[in-house]
Amino acid sequence: MPQAAGPSEGIAFHPLTPERWDDFSALFGPRGACAGCWCMWWRRGRKDYRAGQGEGNKRAMKALVDSGEIPGILSYVGGKPAGWCALAPRETYAALARSHILKPVDEKPVWSVTCFFIAKGHRRKGLSSKLLEAAVKFAASRGAKIVEGYPREPRKADEPEPFLYTGLASAFRKAGFKEVVRRSETRPIMRQTL
């Protein structure tokens, strides 16, 4: 997988492996990104997720990483962790299976991009699109033929950032994704075929 988007940008991308856990933990901070999520919202059943908010979800994510599974891509700017993009085969995400709006488009196997977390100093600078490009390359290296995402297309420009954790449709478009279905006014399902 490519290590940098460009020498002048000082941006690098790396899969989250046990060796990079401390960087992931530093990026997510003591609150676990958003209210103790630790990027487990899509992976766990609601009861387990709520019971694990905070340290329980952190332990669950750490166990996942320690098992050898790669749950996503970290971005680094100037050698420091700056962003996160979660992706895995769709069947990995229990919450997608329960969603009427995000139910499967068809029977084709896809990899799903479910979540982003960008450090405050790096937001609104195009890092999400670059993370998506790196995520697509990673998924392709693992045999993916389709990468799918579930971004928001806000009705107003000042939507609070915590509600944009699935990404913005504009970032997906910039990274080469196309809308394939929309079952909700603000939630397109977008894909890139590899």
N, C-alpha and C positions, 0 to 999 in steps of 0.2 A: 504494500500500500504506500502511496506517495507520502513523503514526510513533510513536504512544505508546499504551500500554494504559490509561493514566489519569494525569491531571496530578499527583495526589498520590503516585503510585508512582515517577515519574521514570524509567519504562521506555520505551525506544524500540527499534524493530526496523528493520533495514535489510538489503537484499540485499548479499551480498558482491560488490563490484565492485572494479576496480583501485584506485579512490580509497580504499577501506577495507582494502586489503591489510595495511597496517601495524597496524591494529587487530586483525585476524585473527591476524597473526603474534605480536603482544603477548599475546593471549589464549592461544594455544597454547604460548607460551614456548619456551625453547631445546630442550626435549625433544619438541616437536611434538605436544603433548597427551598421547599415550600411546605411549611407546616409538618415537617417530619416525614415527608414523602419518600425520600431517598430513591426516587424513580421506581417505586413499587406499586403505584396506583393501578397500572394496567396489568401487572403480573399476578396480583393476589386477589383472592375473593374479598368482598367488601368487609366482612366480619374480621378476617385476618388482617387486612390492611389497617382498619381502624384500631384494632387491638395493638398493632405493632407501630403505630405512629411514633416517630422518634427513634429510639434505640432499637426497637424490635425490627423495624423496616431496615435500619442500617445493618443490623446483623444478618438479615435475610439477603440483602444485596451483597454483603461481604462474602457470605457462604456461596452465593451464585458465582461470584468472581473467582473465589478460591477453588471452585469445582472445575474451572477451566472454561466455563462458558464466557463468551465475550458479549456483554449486554449493550455495548454501544461504543461510541467514538468520543475521545476527548480532543479538544483543540487547545493549542498553546499559542500564546502571543508573547514574544520576547522571552521564551522559555518558561513562562508561568501558565498554569491552567486557566483558561478563559471561557471555555464553553463545553457543552455536553450535548450529544444527540443519541437517544436510545433507539436501537433497531435490532430486530430479530425476526425469525420466521413468524408469520401471523399467529400460528397456533400456540405460540409461547404466551400470548397475552389473553388471559382469561376474560378480562373486561371487554375486549372486542367481541368475544363470542356472545356476550349478553346484550350488546348494543343493537337496537333496532335501526338507528340512524347510520351506524358504521358497520352494519352486517356485510358479509362478503358480496362483492360485485358479481363474481362468477366462481367457477370451481378451480380456476388457475391458482397454483401456489405462488404466494407473494411473501416478500419480506416487508415488515411494517416499521415505519418511523413513527414513534408514538409521542416522543417528548424531547424538549430542548430545555437547557438551562444555560443562560449566558450571564457571566459576571457583570455587575452594574456598569463598570467602566468600559465595557465592550459592546453594550447594546446599541442597536440602531446604526450599526456600522457595516452591515452585510455579512457578519460572521455566520448567521444561520444558513445562508445560501452556500457558503463555503463548507460548512459542516455537512450539509446535505450532499454536496458533491463528493466529499470524502466518504460519507456513509454509503453512497451508491457504489463507489469503487470497492469498498470493503465487502459489501453484499455480493457484488459480481465475483470477487475473488473467492467467495464461499459457494458459488454456483447459482446465485439468484438470477432469475430471468426477468422478474418484475419487482420493483420497489414501490411501495404504496405509502401514502401519508394522509393524515386527517386534520389538516390545518383549519384555522378559523379565518373567516373573511368578515371582520368586524363591520357593523353598521355605522359605527362612528370612529373617528380617527384617534380619539383619546381613551380607547378601551384600556382598563388597567392591565399592566404587564403580567400579573399573576394568572390572568385568564387566557394568556396567549402561549401557554406552555406546550401546546401541540404545534406551534409555529404559525406563521402567516401564509396565506395562499400566495401572496406576492413573492415571498422567499422561495416557495416551491416552484413557482413559474420561472423565476430567475435561474433556478438550478436545473431547468429542463423538464419539469413535471407538467402533465396535462390533466385537466379535470376529466373524470370518467363518469361520475354520477354525483348528484346533489339531492339528498333527502331532507335537508334542512337549509334554510336560507343562509345561514352563516357557516355551514360545515361541508365543504366539498370533499369528496374523496379524489385524490390525485395520484397519478401513477407515472412512472418512468419505466419503459420497456428497455431492457438491456440487450 
